[in-house]
Amino acid sequence: MVNSSRTIPTADLSPFLREEGSSDEDGKKKAIEIIGKACSEFGFFQVVNHGVPIHLMQKALLRSTQFFGYPLDRKLEASPLPGAPLPAGYGRQPDHSPDKNEFFMMFPPDSTFNVFPSNPQGFREVVKELFSYLVKTASILESIINECLGLPPKLLSEYNDDRKWDLMSTFRYPKSSESENVGLREHKDVNFITLLFQDEVGGLEVKTEYDHQWIPITPSQTTLVVNVGDVIQVLSNDRYKSASHRVVRQAGKERHSYAFFYNIGGDKLVQPLPHFTTDIDQPPKYKPFIYKDYLQLRLRNKTHPPSRPQDIINLSYYSTIPNSS
């Protein structure tokens, strides 16, 4: 059921971006309260005054729209390099996939795995600059979530200290048909934190944990949408849960968006933190796993979709609770 009357919370990050010596502790406290409550209830929230230039976000959407408008053979010139840990460059969903979108993915700007198209002019420079800004905003959000969870200062940033696995993708979703409007099926993000912005078409919807209603995310030129991923869910031992979301394609309109995936290092061990288990005499709800192993299992869901929905790999694969979903 879709509930268009509901919205996800919005927090103002400007107090965290003030110059040194110009503190706004009340503003920080308010943002922390909003984000902590949103992570508990929705797993999603929005931020304004986030430090990413609005004109840069709009320019990035324009450049990606131009790129996706090229013939397929030109886009395939930016195909991923063999041996890359993830397919950086241009890609499309497999023909047999219910998901209908194409995308361009990049690692951090200095990664040797990146493959950039030669056109449109300025595309490479814009996405590199955007990537750098989003890393900074994600690090601020990481510190806020650290405080929301009551963890020792800098615990999450010291745990998540490898920026080589960060990813940014821009997506194009084609117009829907009368019989089919799936852009991206219901799913949860595998990573640490995701930051997203979309054009005016919209289509992103979030599923509430408690009553299973779908809440449409209204597009805004000035807003970033943020959600916590599976890694945060495991670290917090389900204190914060990765939320289900999807993209619904619109009739007569293409959709364009950017998603930034703030990732931990591929070799990092993921397991519930002692602050939410042994320190409070609670059993861990997940077995330890290596992040890249889980990432590969989740990618296989897309490249080789199981015939039965119950065979799709998600966090329950590592659950210590029998028959968890």
Backbone bond lengths (Angstrom), bond angles and torsions (degrees), N, CA, C in turn:
res aa  C-N    CA-C-N  psi(-1)  N-CA   C-N-CA  omega(-1)  CA-C   N-CA-C  phi
1 M - - - 1.464 - - 1.527 109.85 -
2 V 1.321 117.40 132.42 1.454 122.40 178.96 1.523 109.42 -97.89
3 N 1.333 116.37 128.68 1.451 121.98 179.44 1.526 109.33 -115.36
4 S 1.309 117.05 95.17 1.465 122.05 -175.19 1.523 112.89 -75.40
5 S 1.315 118.00 -9.64 1.465 120.64 -178.01 1.522 112.48 -85.42
6 R 1.322 117.22 -11.02 1.461 120.09 -177.50 1.529 110.49 -100.31
7 T 1.314 115.35 154.74 1.464 121.44 178.21 1.522 109.50 -136.09
8 I 1.331 115.92 159.82 1.457 119.80 174.27 1.530 108.41 -90.72
9 P 1.335 118.01 154.87 1.469 121.01 -175.32 1.531 112.73 -65.30
10 T 1.341 114.75 155.19 1.464 122.03 178.21 1.518 109.88 -124.62
11 A 1.323 116.35 132.05 1.462 122.68 179.24 1.525 109.99 -117.27
12 D 1.322 116.29 148.92 1.462 124.24 179.40 1.524 108.69 -100.43
13 L 1.335 116.82 117.78 1.468 120.87 -177.66 1.525 113.83 -90.91
14 S 1.331 118.07 -0.01 1.464 119.66 -175.68 1.530 113.82 -56.33
15 P 1.365 120.06 -34.46 1.472 118.24 178.63 1.524 113.97 -62.05
16 F 1.318 116.89 -21.96 1.469 120.75 -179.12 1.532 111.94 -89.69
17 L 1.324 116.48 -4.64 1.464 121.31 -177.21 1.525 112.33 -113.41
18 R 1.308 116.52 7.47 1.462 120.18 -179.51 1.528 110.75 -70.36
19 E 1.312 114.94 154.91 1.457 120.11 177.15 1.523 109.40 -66.30
20 E 1.335 114.21 152.19 1.459 120.16 -179.81 1.534 109.84 -57.03
21 G 1.310 116.26 134.39 1.456 120.38 -178.95 1.509 113.54 93.76
22 S 1.346 116.41 -4.74 1.467 121.11 179.17 1.524 108.39 -121.84
23 S 1.315 115.31 76.79 1.461 120.88 -172.00 1.526 112.26 -90.13
24 D 1.314 116.04 147.17 1.470 122.93 174.86 1.520 107.09 -131.73
25 E 1.319 116.79 79.85 1.456 121.27 -174.83 1.525 111.76 -67.29
26 D 1.324 117.55 -34.11 1.469 119.73 178.19 1.524 110.68 -66.13
27 G 1.344 115.96 -40.29 1.459 120.00 177.81 1.515 111.88 -64.37
28 K 1.327 116.23 -40.40 1.465 120.36 177.46 1.523 110.82 -63.19
29 K 1.324 115.32 -44.92 1.463 119.76 -178.72 1.527 111.05 -60.88
30 K 1.335 116.34 -41.70 1.467 120.11 -179.78 1.525 110.88 -64.08
31 A 1.336 117.27 -44.46 1.468 121.06 179.52 1.519 111.09 -63.00
32 I 1.336 116.42 -41.51 1.465 120.64 179.71 1.517 110.78 -62.83
33 E 1.343 117.03 -41.08 1.467 120.53 178.76 1.523 110.94 -64.23
34 I 1.336 117.22 -43.57 1.466 121.19 -179.14 1.522 110.50 -63.87
35 I 1.330 116.67 -46.21 1.469 120.65 -176.78 1.523 111.05 -68.56
36 G 1.330 117.60 -41.32 1.464 119.99 178.83 1.517 111.73 -61.36
37 K 1.339 116.38 -44.41 1.464 120.42 179.29 1.531 110.94 -66.09
38 A 1.339 116.24 -40.19 1.471 120.08 -179.87 1.526 111.28 -65.04
39 C 1.332 117.06 -40.10 1.471 120.11 179.62 1.526 110.83 -65.20
40 S 1.344 116.64 -33.73 1.468 120.26 178.99 1.522 111.90 -73.36
41 E 1.338 116.43 -39.01 1.460 120.01 -173.02 1.521 113.95 -92.11
42 F 1.332 116.76 -38.47 1.465 120.57 -172.31 1.536 113.94 -117.48
43 G 1.339 116.72 -34.13 1.458 119.95 -168.74 1.514 111.45 77.82
44 F 1.345 116.52 0.25 1.465 124.04 -178.55 1.523 109.27 -133.43
45 F 1.323 116.52 148.57 1.460 121.80 169.58 1.522 107.89 -159.51
46 Q 1.316 116.42 172.89 1.458 121.83 177.38 1.526 109.01 -119.24
47 V 1.342 115.82 154.20 1.462 119.65 175.91 1.525 109.79 -131.32
48 V 1.327 115.04 142.75 1.457 122.76 173.33 1.524 108.20 -118.76
49 N 1.336 116.60 165.68 1.473 121.19 -176.48 1.525 110.22 49.49
50 H 1.308 114.42 50.42 1.466 123.06 -170.45 1.521 114.27 -94.19
51 G 1.307 118.21 -3.45 1.459 120.43 176.62 1.505 115.65 94.83
52 V 1.323 118.21 -11.35 1.465 120.76 176.71 1.534 107.45 -89.78
53 P 1.340 119.02 120.94 1.469 120.39 -177.62 1.532 112.12 -57.60
54 I 1.310 116.33 129.89 1.469 120.81 -178.47 1.522 110.83 -62.40
55 H 1.348 116.45 -39.48 1.467 119.10 -179.48 1.527 110.91 -64.22
56 L 1.334 116.92 -31.40 1.464 120.32 178.05 1.525 110.70 -70.74
57 M 1.319 117.83 -40.40 1.464 121.65 176.28 1.519 110.60 -60.30
58 Q 1.341 116.88 -43.35 1.457 120.47 -179.71 1.529 111.66 -68.42
59 K 1.326 115.62 -39.05 1.470 119.40 178.01 1.529 110.49 -64.60
60 A 1.332 116.63 -38.81 1.467 120.46 179.10 1.527 110.97 -64.36
61 L 1.334 117.02 -41.35 1.467 119.96 176.86 1.522 111.34 -62.79
62 L 1.322 116.80 -39.13 1.462 120.85 178.70 1.529 110.51 -64.10
63 R 1.328 117.09 -47.02 1.470 120.37 -178.57 1.524 111.40 -63.79
64 S 1.324 117.61 -40.23 1.469 118.58 -179.91 1.521 110.99 -69.47
65 T 1.331 117.62 -36.41 1.463 120.45 176.26 1.530 110.53 -61.41
66 Q 1.327 115.93 -41.25 1.467 119.96 177.05 1.519 110.86 -63.30
67 F 1.330 116.85 -44.30 1.463 120.56 -179.01 1.524 111.64 -61.74
68 F 1.325 116.98 -48.15 1.467 119.93 -177.85 1.524 112.19 -68.41
69 G 1.322 117.14 -16.15 1.459 120.51 177.38 1.512 114.13 -78.94
70 Y 1.337 118.08 -9.24 1.461 121.64 179.79 1.533 110.70 -73.33
71 P 1.333 117.59 157.64 1.469 120.63 173.17 1.530 110.86 -59.12
72 L 1.324 117.08 154.97 1.455 121.82 -175.21 1.525 112.37 -57.13
73 D 1.339 118.17 -40.37 1.458 119.37 -176.34 1.534 111.59 -62.64
74 R 1.321 117.24 -33.17 1.466 120.11 177.66 1.524 110.96 -71.63
75 K 1.317 116.88 -39.12 1.466 119.74 179.00 1.523 110.89 -67.42
76 L 1.329 116.42 -35.11 1.467 120.22 -179.36 1.525 112.71 -68.29
77 E 1.328 117.50 -13.97 1.464 119.97 174.57 1.522 111.50 -63.81
78 A 1.326 116.53 -19.15 1.466 121.53 177.50 1.524 110.92 -103.52
79 S 1.333 117.58 32.98 1.466 121.78 179.21 1.525 110.81 -67.58
80 P 1.335 118.13 151.77 1.469 121.84 -177.36 1.524 113.33 -60.08
81 L 1.326 115.01 152.34 1.460 121.60 176.57 1.526 109.87 -77.99
82 P 1.339 118.24 144.60 1.463 120.36 174.79 1.532 110.15 -62.44
83 G 1.313 115.99 140.63 1.458 119.98 176.69 1.507 115.52 88.84
84 A 1.341 118.28 -4.70 1.465 120.32 178.40 1.532 109.00 -68.22
85 P 1.347 117.99 140.74 1.472 120.14 -178.96 1.520 112.97 -62.97
86 L 1.328 116.56 -27.76 1.460 123.40 174.02 1.527 107.19 -141.16
87 P 1.331 118.05 153.22 1.471 120.15 -170.55 1.535 113.63 -76.43
88 A 1.339 117.06 76.40 1.463 121.04 176.02 1.524 109.54 -69.37
89 G 1.323 116.66 136.03 1.451 122.00 -175.62 1.522 109.31 120.80
90 Y 1.330 115.74 -158.93 1.472 120.73 -177.93 1.523 111.02 -84.03
91 G 1.321 116.52 140.63 1.455 120.73 176.42 1.513 111.53 -153.31
92 R 1.319 115.25 163.20 1.464 122.82 176.68 1.517 109.03 -133.13
93 Q 1.317 116.29 154.94 1.452 119.16 173.59 1.528 109.32 -67.34
94 P 1.338 117.95 144.62 1.470 119.93 177.10 1.526 111.09 -56.77
95 D 1.316 115.70 148.66 1.469 120.56 -177.94 1.525 112.50 -56.71
96 H 1.353 116.40 -33.31 1.459 119.52 -177.28 1.525 112.62 -81.38
97 S 1.337 117.39 -5.70 1.454 120.60 -176.73 1.530 111.21 -78.38
98 P 1.332 117.67 139.69 1.473 119.89 173.80 1.529 111.81 -66.84
99 D 1.357 117.54 -24.24 1.465 121.06 177.87 1.520 109.75 -69.25
100 K 1.301 117.11 136.91 1.461 121.77 -178.11 1.530 109.23 -124.93
101 N 1.315 116.06 95.22 1.466 120.79 176.57 1.523 109.76 -165.20
102 E 1.311 115.32 163.53 1.454 121.88 170.51 1.523 106.78 -126.48
103 F 1.331 116.60 160.94 1.456 118.36 -171.53 1.522 111.08 -153.10
104 F 1.318 113.90 162.24 1.463 121.83 170.37 1.525 106.68 -128.08
105 M 1.342 116.73 127.45 1.456 122.26 -173.77 1.528 110.24 -120.43
106 M 1.343 115.85 142.93 1.462 119.66 176.06 1.525 110.95 -139.63
107 F 1.336 114.08 147.36 1.452 123.13 169.93 1.536 108.31 -84.05
108 P 1.342 119.17 -176.78 1.466 119.87 175.53 1.528 111.27 -50.69
109 P 1.344 117.35 150.32 1.473 121.66 -171.80 1.521 115.71 -51.98
110 D 1.348 118.46 -30.38 1.464 119.91 -176.95 1.526 113.17 -93.23
111 S 1.345 117.79 6.05 1.462 120.50 -178.10 1.528 111.09 -70.24
112 T 1.322 115.94 137.62 1.471 121.14 178.28 1.530 111.83 -76.28
113 F 1.333 117.41 -7.53 1.467 120.49 178.95 1.527 112.25 -86.13
114 N 1.317 117.22 -10.70 1.459 119.81 -178.14 1.523 111.65 -69.90
115 V 1.330 115.44 141.33 1.464 122.95 174.13 1.522 107.01 -129.88
116 F 1.334 116.66 116.31 1.458 120.51 -177.11 1.526 110.59 -108.85
117 P 1.325 117.10 144.65 1.464 119.41 175.14 1.522 110.06 -73.15
118 S 1.314 116.07 151.94 1.472 119.93 178.35 1.521 111.13 -75.42
119 N 1.326 117.19 -22.91 1.459 122.72 177.83 1.520 109.79 -136.34
120 P 1.337 118.93 151.44 1.464 126.43 8.66 1.531 112.43 -75.09
121 Q 1.296 115.74 158.84 1.444 121.36 -179.82 1.527 110.22 -59.77
122 G 1.311 116.27 132.37 1.451 121.67 178.09 1.517 114.89 87.92
123 F 1.334 118.27 -4.89 1.463 120.94 -178.35 1.528 111.12 -59.21
124 R 1.321 117.04 -50.33 1.468 121.44 -177.78 1.530 111.37 -57.46
125 E 1.336 115.89 -47.20 1.459 120.23 -176.35 1.524 111.58 -64.77
126 V 1.335 116.57 -40.65 1.464 120.63 -178.13 1.524 111.32 -66.21
127 V 1.339 117.55 -47.00 1.472 119.09 -176.77 1.525 111.06 -70.04
128 K 1.317 118.21 -31.66 1.463 119.96 175.98 1.523 111.05 -65.24
129 E 1.328 116.58 -43.80 1.465 120.30 179.17 1.526 110.53 -65.49
130 L 1.331 116.64 -42.69 1.456 120.93 179.00 1.524 110.95 -60.42
131 F 1.315 116.25 -43.96 1.463 121.84 179.72 1.529 110.26 -55.84
132 S 1.317 117.42 -46.50 1.462 121.57 -177.16 1.521 111.84 -62.93
133 Y 1.327 116.92 -40.08 1.460 120.21 177.85 1.528 111.37 -65.83
134 L 1.333 116.61 -41.16 1.462 120.10 -177.13 1.528 111.50 -67.35
135 V 1.319 117.91 -32.97 1.468 120.55 175.21 1.526 110.05 -60.19
136 K 1.327 116.22 -44.50 1.471 120.38 -179.19 1.522 111.37 -63.27
137 T 1.335 116.61 -44.03 1.464 119.77 179.70 1.520 110.90 -65.80
138 A 1.328 117.24 -40.45 1.468 120.97 179.05 1.526 111.17 -62.56
139 S 1.320 117.12 -36.75 1.471 119.77 -179.88 1.529 110.71 -67.70
140 I 1.341 117.04 -34.78 1.468 120.47 175.42 1.529 109.79 -64.99
141 L 1.325 116.10 -45.56 1.467 120.24 179.52 1.527 111.24 -63.45
142 E 1.317 116.50 -36.62 1.462 120.98 177.53 1.527 110.56 -60.36
143 S 1.328 117.08 -43.66 1.466 120.39 -179.94 1.530 111.15 -67.73
144 I 1.344 116.42 -35.12 1.468 119.95 177.53 1.526 109.99 -65.90
145 I 1.325 117.33 -46.14 1.460 121.35 179.68 1.526 110.42 -63.36
146 N 1.340 116.56 -36.79 1.457 121.53 175.27 1.530 110.04 -55.77
147 E 1.341 116.15 -45.18 1.464 120.44 179.58 1.519 111.57 -70.94
148 C 1.338 116.62 -39.32 1.459 119.99 178.73 1.535 111.59 -58.99
149 L 1.308 116.47 -35.35 1.461 121.54 -178.90 1.531 112.28 -82.83
150 G 1.328 116.96 -4.64 1.458 120.38 179.82 1.516 113.82 71.68
151 L 1.329 117.10 27.36 1.459 121.31 -178.63 1.525 111.15 -85.86
152 P 1.328 117.55 158.76 1.464 119.96 175.38 1.524 110.56 -56.76
153 P 1.336 118.51 146.58 1.465 120.91 -178.72 1.529 112.63 -51.90
154 K 1.331 115.98 134.88 1.456 124.66 175.14 1.535 114.51 68.38
155 L 1.325 117.72 10.19 1.473 117.76 -179.44 1.526 110.95 -60.99
156 L 1.331 117.58 -47.16 1.466 119.69 -177.91 1.531 111.37 -67.41
157 S 1.328 117.73 -39.92 1.468 119.37 -179.04 1.525 111.69 -68.29
158 E 1.317 116.94 -32.81 1.467 119.65 176.88 1.524 111.27 -73.87
159 Y 1.325 116.78 -33.02 1.465 120.69 174.68 1.530 110.29 -69.57
160 N 1.322 116.02 -44.20 1.464 122.24 -176.65 1.529 109.11 -98.13
161 D 1.320 116.19 67.41 1.472 121.32 -171.90 1.526 113.93 -106.05
162 D 1.316 117.97 10.86 1.472 121.87 -177.96 1.526 108.71 -116.93
163 R 1.326 117.05 107.79 1.462 121.53 -175.17 1.535 112.75 -90.31
164 K 1.321 118.59 2.54 1.472 119.97 -176.25 1.525 112.98 -69.19
165 W 1.337 117.97 -19.86 1.463 120.87 -176.15 1.523 113.29 -99.33
166 D 1.332 116.68 2.89 1.464 118.13 175.02 1.522 109.51 -62.05
167 L 1.327 116.41 147.08 1.462 122.20 -177.95 1.520 110.25 -136.77
168 M 1.314 115.64 147.87 1.461 120.67 169.99 1.524 108.43 -132.20
169 S 1.313 115.95 134.68 1.465 121.14 179.23 1.515 109.54 -128.84
170 T 1.322 115.08 142.13 1.455 120.45 168.70 1.529 107.51 -113.10
171 F 1.319 116.08 139.25 1.464 121.95 -172.14 1.522 111.26 -122.24
172 R 1.326 114.98 147.89 1.458 121.97 168.07 1.518 107.83 -123.11
173 Y 1.338 115.88 125.99 1.458 122.80 176.13 1.526 108.18 -109.70
174 P 1.321 118.27 122.24 1.467 119.80 -179.09 1.523 111.84 -69.09
175 K 1.325 115.32 166.83 1.469 120.89 176.08 1.527 109.24 -58.98
176 S 1.317 115.95 148.15 1.464 119.19 178.43 1.525 110.52 -78.93
177 S 1.331 115.15 159.99 1.460 121.23 174.10 1.513 108.36 -102.95
178 E 1.297 116.44 173.09 1.469 119.97 -179.66 1.521 111.72 -63.82
179 S 1.325 116.45 -30.62 1.462 119.99 -174.02 1.526 113.42 -99.81
180 E 1.344 118.19 -11.31 1.463 119.00 -170.91 1.527 109.81 -150.45
181 N 1.355 116.79 127.40 1.460 119.44 -180.00 1.524 113.82 -131.59
182 V 1.325 117.50 15.54 1.463 120.10 179.53 1.529 109.83 -73.06
183 G 1.328 115.97 127.49 1.461 121.06 171.85 1.517 110.16 -103.43
184 L 1.330 114.47 -45.99 1.462 122.21 176.46 1.523 106.75 -148.26
185 R 1.327 115.29 123.01 1.460 119.68 -176.24 1.527 112.12 -64.56
186 E 1.327 114.78 164.88 1.465 120.67 175.70 1.533 109.49 -54.50
187 H 1.327 116.33 131.31 1.460 120.95 -178.70 1.517 109.35 -161.17
188 K 1.326 115.85 170.32 1.459 122.98 172.20 1.518 108.12 -121.99
189 D 1.321 117.31 145.95 1.462 120.56 -177.64 1.524 110.45 -77.11
190 V 1.325 115.45 140.65 1.455 121.82 -175.10 1.530 112.06 -81.14
191 N 1.304 118.50 -18.00 1.461 122.72 -164.45 1.528 113.67 -89.52
192 F 1.340 116.34 -154.78 1.459 124.61 -175.93 1.530 110.27 -89.88
193 I 1.326 116.00 -65.07 1.466 123.01 176.32 1.531 107.77 -139.34
194 T 1.333 117.28 143.14 1.458 122.28 174.87 1.522 109.53 -117.66
195 L 1.334 116.37 135.90 1.461 123.18 173.53 1.520 107.75 -116.22
196 L 1.306 117.67 136.25 1.463 120.93 -173.90 1.521 110.85 -142.71
197 F 1.339 115.43 146.41 1.459 120.51 165.23 1.522 108.67 -140.21
198 Q 1.327 115.31 151.41 1.457 121.65 -173.91 1.520 110.18 -133.63
199 D 1.327 115.28 161.55 1.463 119.36 177.31 1.527 109.90 -75.74
200 E 1.341 115.94 -173.42 1.460 120.41 -173.21 1.525 113.85 -71.70
201 V 1.334 117.92 -9.83 1.471 120.91 -177.75 1.527 111.39 -70.74
202 G 1.327 117.12 -38.39 1.461 120.33 -179.39 1.518 112.28 75.78
203 G 1.327 115.94 -161.99 1.463 120.95 -179.00 1.517 113.54 124.89
204 L 1.350 117.37 -16.01 1.464 120.10 177.69 1.521 109.69 -75.44
205 E 1.343 115.77 131.82 1.460 121.61 178.72 1.527 110.15 -133.04
206 V 1.334 116.55 140.98 1.460 123.94 -178.77 1.518 108.85 -112.06
207 K 1.329 117.28 139.09 1.459 122.13 179.91 1.527 109.84 -100.84
208 T 1.333 116.37 126.97 1.454 119.97 179.77 1.522 110.30 -74.87
209 E 1.328 115.26 144.31 1.464 121.68 -176.24 1.527 111.68 -70.86
210 Y 1.337 116.52 -37.12 1.465 119.84 -168.62 1.525 114.79 -89.98
211 D 1.359 118.04 -31.67 1.467 117.68 179.96 1.534 113.10 -125.18
212 H 1.343 116.20 4.85 1.472 122.99 173.28 1.523 113.43 57.12
213 Q 1.318 116.37 35.71 1.454 120.66 173.31 1.519 109.72 -93.96
214 W 1.345 115.18 150.33 1.460 120.69 177.22 1.526 109.50 -95.15
215 I 1.326 116.49 127.58 1.459 122.00 179.38 1.525 108.59 -110.36
216 P 1.331 119.38 115.91 1.460 121.34 176.64 1.530 110.61 -68.48
217 I 1.333 116.48 139.38 1.463 121.61 176.31 1.528 107.78 -94.48
218 T 1.308 116.51 110.31 1.461 121.18 -177.86 1.521 109.98 -68.94
219 P 1.335 118.49 127.20 1.465 120.48 -178.61 1.530 111.82 -64.33
220 S 1.329 115.81 145.41 1.462 122.00 175.63 1.515 108.56 -148.17
221 Q 1.323 117.00 134.11 1.461 121.20 -178.45 1.520 112.61 -67.25
222 T 1.326 117.03 -20.70 1.465 120.28 -173.03 1.531 113.63 -104.44
223 T 1.316 116.88 1.82 1.469 121.16 -169.34 1.525 112.55 -114.56
224 L 1.319 115.48 143.28 1.457 122.25 167.13 1.521 108.28 -107.27
225 V 1.317 116.37 136.52 1.458 122.54 174.38 1.528 107.40 -95.01
226 V 1.324 116.77 135.21 1.472 121.73 -175.32 1.528 109.12 -126.94
227 N 1.317 116.35 138.37 1.463 119.38 171.06 1.525 110.69 -140.68
228 V 1.311 115.13 148.97 1.463 120.39 175.80 1.527 108.09 -83.90
229 G 1.319 115.81 148.95 1.451 121.19 -177.94 1.522 112.55 -106.12
230 D 1.321 115.11 -173.96 1.461 121.66 -176.68 1.527 112.84 -59.87
231 V 1.324 117.66 -33.81 1.471 119.87 -178.31 1.523 110.39 -62.21
232 I 1.332 117.08 -44.07 1.468 120.15 177.66 1.527 110.51 -63.35
233 Q 1.326 116.52 -38.46 1.465 119.56 178.79 1.522 110.99 -60.45
234 V 1.326 117.43 -44.13 1.463 120.59 -179.38 1.524 110.72 -69.04
235 L 1.339 117.36 -48.17 1.466 120.61 -178.64 1.522 111.22 -56.47
236 S 1.341 116.54 -40.11 1.466 120.99 -177.80 1.527 112.61 -86.46
237 N 1.330 116.70 2.29 1.466 121.86 179.84 1.526 111.12 54.51
238 D 1.339 114.60 44.55 1.468 124.31 178.29 1.530 114.26 77.82
239 R 1.337 117.78 9.32 1.478 118.40 174.28 1.538 109.06 -61.21
240 Y 1.340 115.36 -45.91 1.456 121.71 171.96 1.517 107.64 -113.71
241 K 1.336 116.89 136.60 1.453 120.25 -177.05 1.522 111.46 -114.97
242 S 1.308 114.60 139.02 1.456 122.16 174.20 1.526 107.90 -67.16
243 A 1.322 116.63 126.79 1.469 120.54 -172.26 1.525 112.43 -93.19
244 S 1.330 115.52 145.11 1.464 121.56 174.58 1.525 109.40 -71.90
245 H 1.317 116.32 139.20 1.462 120.72 175.58 1.523 109.08 -151.10
246 R 1.325 116.56 166.54 1.454 122.07 -176.80 1.527 108.46 -153.31
247 V 1.334 115.00 168.71 1.465 120.79 173.00 1.522 107.79 -122.01
248 V 1.325 115.39 124.37 1.463 122.54 177.85 1.520 107.93 -103.66
249 R 1.330 117.03 124.01 1.464 120.75 179.50 1.524 110.88 -74.49
250 Q 1.320 114.41 150.10 1.452 120.95 -175.36 1.542 110.73 -102.82
251 A 1.313 116.08 149.22 1.466 120.73 177.99 1.523 109.68 -71.84
252 G 1.323 115.75 126.57 1.457 121.24 173.95 1.512 115.75 78.19
253 K 1.350 118.49 3.04 1.459 120.61 -177.16 1.523 111.77 -138.56
254 E 1.321 115.99 131.79 1.459 120.54 169.93 1.528 108.95 -76.46
255 R 1.321 116.65 155.34 1.460 121.57 175.28 1.522 109.69 -121.22
256 H 1.328 115.87 139.01 1.462 121.88 176.48 1.525 109.07 -126.62
257 S 1.314 115.96 141.38 1.462 119.90 -178.70 1.526 109.97 -153.95
258 Y 1.335 114.73 165.30 1.458 123.00 172.61 1.520 108.54 -124.84
259 A 1.324 116.42 138.75 1.468 121.80 174.22 1.519 108.51 -129.09
260 F 1.324 116.07 131.02 1.460 121.70 177.06 1.520 108.11 -111.44
261 F 1.327 116.24 123.16 1.455 122.46 -176.31 1.535 109.53 -106.11
262 Y 1.314 114.83 104.62 1.468 122.34 178.67 1.519 106.76 -80.58
263 N 1.332 115.77 104.34 1.458 122.55 -168.60 1.520 112.17 -107.89
264 I 1.322 115.96 152.82 1.458 119.99 167.39 1.529 108.72 -84.76
265 G 1.336 116.79 167.33 1.456 121.29 178.60 1.519 111.40 -63.31
266 G 1.324 116.49 146.56 1.453 121.05 -176.08 1.510 114.65 -60.11
267 D 1.343 117.98 -31.02 1.462 121.83 -178.10 1.526 112.93 -90.07
268 K 1.323 117.01 3.67 1.462 120.36 -176.78 1.526 111.40 -71.39
269 L 1.344 115.09 137.28 1.459 121.35 175.28 1.521 108.70 -81.20
270 V 1.334 115.92 130.65 1.464 121.52 -179.58 1.524 108.45 -112.53
271 Q 1.329 116.24 124.39 1.453 121.57 178.52 1.526 108.85 -161.18
272 P 1.328 118.16 157.55 1.464 119.57 179.40 1.529 111.40 -57.75
273 L 1.325 115.91 137.12 1.456 120.88 179.63 1.528 110.48 -71.33
274 P 1.333 117.49 148.68 1.475 119.68 179.62 1.524 112.84 -61.39
275 H 1.333 117.90 -23.40 1.458 121.19 179.38 1.529 111.62 -62.07
276 F 1.343 116.31 -23.36 1.468 120.81 -178.62 1.530 111.98 -113.38
277 T 1.326 116.46 8.05 1.473 120.24 -179.62 1.538 109.52 -132.01
278 T 1.312 117.49 -93.61 1.467 120.77 -173.46 1.523 113.00 -61.16
279 D 1.343 117.41 -35.54 1.465 120.18 -177.30 1.525 112.65 -67.05
280 I 1.334 116.45 -24.62 1.468 119.95 -179.88 1.530 111.21 -120.26
281 D 1.339 115.18 18.06 1.466 121.84 176.14 1.523 112.34 57.57
282 Q 1.359 115.37 45.42 1.463 121.46 176.49 1.528 109.40 -118.33
283 P 1.330 118.74 139.65 1.467 120.09 179.13 1.525 110.79 -73.20
284 P 1.329 118.21 144.87 1.467 120.40 174.71 1.525 110.40 -67.47
285 K 1.332 116.02 137.59 1.458 120.26 -178.73 1.524 112.69 -90.99
286 Y 1.356 116.97 -4.16 1.461 121.18 -178.99 1.522 110.94 -137.54
287 K 1.308 115.62 143.61 1.459 121.45 172.22 1.527 109.33 -78.40
288 P 1.321 118.21 149.62 1.472 120.27 179.10 1.528 111.09 -63.77
289 F 1.341 116.33 146.06 1.460 120.99 175.38 1.521 109.56 -150.18
290 I 1.334 114.90 159.87 1.462 121.60 176.90 1.527 108.05 -87.53
291 Y 1.313 116.32 133.30 1.463 120.37 -171.82 1.525 112.79 -57.04
292 K 1.334 118.00 -46.68 1.461 119.38 -175.62 1.529 112.10 -65.70
293 D 1.338 117.20 -27.39 1.469 119.67 177.02 1.530 110.55 -66.08
294 Y 1.322 114.96 -44.21 1.468 119.38 178.05 1.523 110.55 -66.44
295 L 1.327 116.62 -39.78 1.464 120.92 179.45 1.523 110.81 -59.72
296 Q 1.320 117.21 -42.51 1.464 120.23 -179.95 1.530 111.60 -66.95
297 L 1.324 116.95 -36.96 1.462 119.81 176.89 1.529 111.08 -64.13
298 R 1.331 115.68 -40.14 1.461 119.65 179.59 1.530 111.38 -69.01
299 L 1.331 117.14 -37.00 1.461 120.21 177.13 1.521 111.08 -64.98
300 R 1.319 116.16 -34.40 1.464 119.53 179.81 1.532 110.81 -65.81
301 N 1.319 117.23 -27.96 1.470 119.32 174.49 1.524 111.27 -55.28
302 K 1.351 115.48 -35.51 1.458 120.72 -178.03 1.526 112.55 -83.19
303 T 1.336 116.14 -43.93 1.468 118.58 -175.80 1.528 112.40 -77.01
304 H 1.331 116.50 -30.00 1.463 120.84 179.14 1.533 108.72 -134.44
305 P 1.331 117.38 71.48 1.472 120.39 -175.69 1.527 111.98 -56.93
306 P 1.336 117.50 129.70 1.472 120.21 177.13 1.529 110.69 -63.78
307 S 1.303 116.21 150.56 1.465 120.04 179.39 1.523 111.07 -73.58
308 R 1.343 116.85 -25.08 1.460 120.78 179.26 1.532 109.24 -110.57
309 P 1.316 117.89 130.59 1.470 120.66 -179.63 1.527 113.02 -55.69
310 Q 1.337 117.33 -34.13 1.457 120.26 -177.90 1.529 112.99 -68.96
311 D 1.327 116.55 -11.75 1.470 119.92 179.48 1.532 112.87 -91.71
312 I 1.329 117.50 -1.09 1.459 120.47 176.90 1.526 109.50 -68.88
313 I 1.317 116.31 130.65 1.457 121.39 -177.69 1.525 109.95 -77.35
314 N 1.343 115.93 130.67 1.458 122.08 171.11 1.525 107.88 -145.45
315 L 1.328 117.53 -165.64 1.465 119.87 -175.52 1.521 113.84 -60.37
316 S 1.331 116.76 -24.67 1.464 118.83 -179.56 1.529 111.55 -60.65
317 Y 1.325 116.90 -19.07 1.473 121.57 177.19 1.533 110.84 -58.81
318 Y 1.336 116.25 -30.03 1.474 121.21 -178.03 1.522 112.06 -107.16
319 S 1.319 117.66 7.59 1.447 120.19 -175.01 1.534 111.94 -67.70
320 T 1.326 116.28 144.05 1.466 121.56 173.78 1.515 110.68 -91.97
321 I 1.343 116.29 -3.41 1.456 121.44 -178.17 1.526 109.37 -99.83
322 P 1.326 119.28 119.24 1.474 120.56 -178.17 1.526 112.31 -57.19
323 N 1.338 115.19 140.19 1.463 122.54 175.18 1.523 113.86 58.62
324 S 1.341 116.38 30.88 1.464 118.70 177.55 1.517 108.65 -79.14
325 S 1.328 116.49 159.08 1.452 121.00 -179.27 1.503 110.40 -126.31
